[in-house]
Amino acid sequence: MEPERECRVLSIQSHVVRGYVGNKAATFPLQVLGFEVDTVNSVQFSNHTGYAHWKGQVLNSDELHELYDGLKLNSVNQYDYVLTGYTRDTSFLAMVVDIVQELKQQNSNLVYVCDPVMGDKWNGEGSMYVPKDLLPVYRDKVVPVADIITPNQFEAELLTGRKIHTEKEALEVMDMLHAMGPETVVITSSDLQAPLGNDYLIALGSHRKTNTDGTKMTQRIRVESPKVDAVFVGTGDLFAAMLLAWTHKHPNNLKVACEKTVSAMQHVLQRTIKSAKAQAGEGNKPNSAQLELRMVQSKKDIENPEIIVKATDLSVVLFIPAYKCR
């Protein structure tokens, strides 16, 4: 029996000594699911910034280039995937784009998975928690070279300049994002009304694939997952990493990939909140340290998640292929 070919990911994200965000949230699940992961730490902090205190260092674009140069000089800069998340610096982000473009020249099948972390909505109001000058870099440089993007509703609105009030508008926004470059778009969370009720959160996915006859097909899905009453950090990083893994294993079935990703997320979050409440004691609100994701304890659920969240197939649309100019 032929051994399975090694699949290698370059993950450029933040790192924390204690807890699970950025590369700490992405590496373990990817390794458990069989991927080799090479990490570049965009920051190295003692812990995430939701704690009362944090200390650490930030990697600048020159230092990122130096690390990549080291890989290149040794001819070990061959990758199947690039994964990126939170960054605050425009020159760092531009350097990431340069690296992705170079890696894609070497391997035309390389898949770039980008979580365009810019902000979120609180009580219906959206606000950015990165400098505003990152938006044009994401919109004009990053998204066009990305293959899979995982914005939340607010980030999808920022990237397209369109507000989302209905599911129909969300699907139109995803079409706009497809036209910008990515074949797969997952809006990871939204404030849309879930058919199952107010206790559920809606995520939407859209995947465009080319058939052998040249026609294209769009698979659209809706995922409704139970809301968990707590503020977790690192969930977006975990989501993007697991989506990378499951889309690799189910390349033309976004429905199955999202069911496995969201189900595994639910297992991790339920285990985390149960543990956090037990540590905090009855009547006490869990703190940041107690709410760190229970990642190692969830190894079996990450590896082989029981499907507890099902996706709804919304539509399959055929259309004439559009040719992208490079």
PAVO-72405 format. One line per 10 residues: number of its first residue (from 1); their letters; for each residue x, y, z of C-alpha. Coordinates in steps of 0.02 Angstrom, whole numbers, m for minus. Last residue first. Layout:
NUM = A = X/Y/Z; ...
This chain:
326 = RCKYAPIFLV = m203/1885/m682; m366/1894/m778; m499/1778/m713; m604/1683/m838; m789/1671/m801; m870/1502/m826; m1051/1499/m885; m1170/1463/m741; m1243/1318/m644; m1321/1345/m472
316 = VSLDTAKVII = m1336/1223/m328; m1440/1288/m187; m1468/1295/m1; m1396/1131/64; m1432/1132/250; m1289/1088/368; m1302/967/514; m1229/999/687; m1200/850/803; m1087/753/685
306 = EPNEIDKKSQ = m974/651/801; m802/722/769; m659/605/723; m490/686/753; m555/846/834; m674/748/946; m536/626/994; m414/766/1038; m540/864/1143; m441/853/1308
296 = VMRLELQASN = m291/924/1215; m394/1075/1160; m492/1127/1312; m503/1307/1250; m450/1437/1379; m605/1492/1475; m529/1462/1648; m384/1579/1608; m500/1715/1544; m613/1711/1698
286 = PKNGEGAQAK = m767/1604/1732; m916/1698/1809; m956/1638/1984; m1126/1572/2040; m1064/1394/2066; m876/1374/2060; m753/1451/1937; m664/1286/1902; m827/1190/1871; m892/1331/1762
276 = ASKITRQLVH = m732/1331/1658; m735/1141/1636; m914/1140/1572; m879/1292/1463; m726/1209/1386; m807/1039/1354; m954/1125/1269; m836/1234/1167; m727/1087/1108; m877/978/1061
266 = QMASVTKECA = m960/1124/972; m803/1162/873; m792/978/820; m972/989/758; m933/1152/666; m783/1079/573; m864/911/536; m1024/989/472; m924/1119/376; m821/988/281
256 = VKLNNPHKHT = m977/882/249; m1072/1029/172; m919/1096/82; m910/936/m20; m790/951/m166; m624/938/m75; m680/823/67; m513/781/153; m434/947/106; m596/1038/147
246 = WALLMAAFLD = m588/950/317; m411/1005/358; m427/1186/302; m595/1199/391; m509/1132/548; m377/1268/540; m502/1407/502; m616/1355/646; m473/1342/773; m414/1517/729
236 = GTGVFVADVK = m592/1584/739; m617/1501/909; m457/1575/981; m540/1676/1120; m704/1623/1201; m838/1738/1270; m974/1636/1355; m1157/1586/1332; m1138/1455/1196; m1254/1476/1047
226 = PSEVRIRQTM = m1314/1315/966; m1257/1292/785; m1354/1327/626; m1257/1292/467; m1317/1355/297; m1246/1290/134; m1213/1344/m43; m1133/1238/m178; m1094/1334/m335; m1059/1245/m499
216 = KTGDTNTKRH = m951/1296/m643; m954/1236/m821; m789/1185/m899; m843/1010/m954; m742/929/m812; m839/1032/m684; m766/1188/m604; m804/1215/m419; m875/1364/m328; m901/1342/m142
206 = SGLAILYDNG = m1017/1446/m32; m1040/1437/156; m1156/1518/282; m1147/1522/471; m1302/1553/576; m1304/1554/766; m1441/1467/865; m1530/1509/1027; m1639/1635/936; m1733/1502/837
196 = LPAQLDSSTI = m1710/1350/723; m1741/1457/568; m1592/1565/623; m1618/1753/613; m1462/1834/541; m1335/1907/664; m1192/1818/577; m1050/1697/609; m920/1602/506; m960/1677/337
186 = VVTEPGMAHL = m875/1540/237; m810/1579/63; m730/1450/m51; m668/1484/m228; m581/1644/m173; m540/1779/m304; m634/1946/m298; m781/1872/m395; m801/1743/m256; m814/1887/m131
176 = MDMVELAEKE = m954/1966/m234; m1043/1797/m239; m1025/1787/m49; m1105/1961/m36; m1251/1899/m144; m1272/1748/m30; m1275/1864/122; m1404/1975/37; m1517/1824/11; m1491/1774/194
166 = THIKRGTLLE = m1556/1944/247; m1488/2106/324; m1311/2106/255; m1229/2274/217; m1120/2291/61; m949/2375/50; m877/2209/m11; m731/2184/110; m813/2278/254; m977/2180/238
156 = AEFQNPTIID = m882/2014/238; m787/2074/393; m950/2116/483; m1027/1947/439; m876/1847/499; m739/1815/373; m673/1640/332; m584/1646/164; m529/1499/55; m428/1519/m105
146 = AVPVVKDRYV = m339/1682/m62; m236/1781/m191; m374/1909/m228; m421/1917/m41; m247/1977/11; m207/2120/m108; m357/2233/m141; m479/2192/m1; m354/2139/133; m237/2284/96
136 = PLLDKPVYMS = m384/2405/80; m448/2351/253; m280/2356/344; m280/2548/341; m421/2546/470; m303/2489/609; m366/2326/690; m510/2310/813; m642/2366/688; m820/2400/745
126 = GEGNWKDGMV = m991/2333/700; m1148/2377/796; m1285/2245/813; m1259/2219/999; m1073/2189/969; m1019/2159/790; m845/2106/739; m675/2168/682; m530/2149/561; m475/1967/551
116 = PDCVYVLNSN = m469/1915/368; m457/1726/404; m358/1669/253; m333/1494/184; m210/1493/39; m213/1332/m63; m58/1282/m161; m103/1192/m323; 5/1307/m431; 158/1255/m330
106 = QQKLEQVIDV = 317/1354/m358; 227/1509/m424; 101/1486/m283; 242/1493/m155; 302/1659/m228; 125/1732/m224; 99/1674/m45; 265/1752/10; 225/1919/m73; 51/1918/6
96 = VMALFSTDRT = 127/1885/178; 245/2033/149; 94/2145/115; 18/2086/281; 179/2129/375; 183/2300/289; 1/2332/340; 25/2287/524; m109/2227/646; m113/2041/609
86 = YGTLVYDYQN = m240/1906/650; m253/1750/543; m153/1662/408; m144/1485/337; m36/1434/189; m64/1263/113; 27/1135/5; 200/1201/45; 378/1194/m20; 496/1319/64
76 = VSNLKLGDYL = 625/1188/114; 755/1238/m16; 883/1277/121; 905/1455/60; 715/1469/44; 680/1420/225; 807/1549/286; 731/1680/170; 561/1647/249; 634/1688/420
66 = EHLEDSNLVQ = 718/1846/354; 558/1903/266; 460/1885/429; 597/1985/518; 584/2122/387; 393/2123/403; 397/2147/593; 376/2014/727; 295/2079/887; 361/2040/1062
56 = GKWHAYGTHN = 286/2000/1230; 191/2047/1387; 10/2030/1438; m97/2092/1582; m283/2096/1627; m316/1950/1510; m411/1974/1346; m244/2013/1263; m197/1830/1241; m56/1756/1345
46 = SFQVSNVTDV = 133/1781/1370; 144/1853/1196; 246/1804/1044; 184/1894/890; 183/1851/705; 240/1675/752; 291/1580/596; 235/1400/609; 275/1248/502; 136/1119/516
36 = EFGLVQLPFT = 142/940/449; m37/882/429; m116/720/490; m279/772/574; m195/775/746; m63/889/672; m195/1009/606; m288/1008/772; m127/1043/871; m62/1181/757
26 = AAKNGVYGRV = m215/1294/742; m255/1350/920; m72/1376/969; m40/1458/800; m170/1591/835; m252/1571/1006; m242/1434/1138; m174/1462/1312; m9/1508/1394; 148/1548/1295
16 = VHSQISLVRC = 48/1634/1159; 83/1636/972; 10/1744/833; m11/1682/656; 82/1631/498; 43/1447/468; 140/1360/328; 51/1195/302; 125/1032/236; 38/878/168
6 = EREPEM = 145/721/162; 86/598/31; m8/448/99; 98/290/95; 68/171/m52; 0/0/0
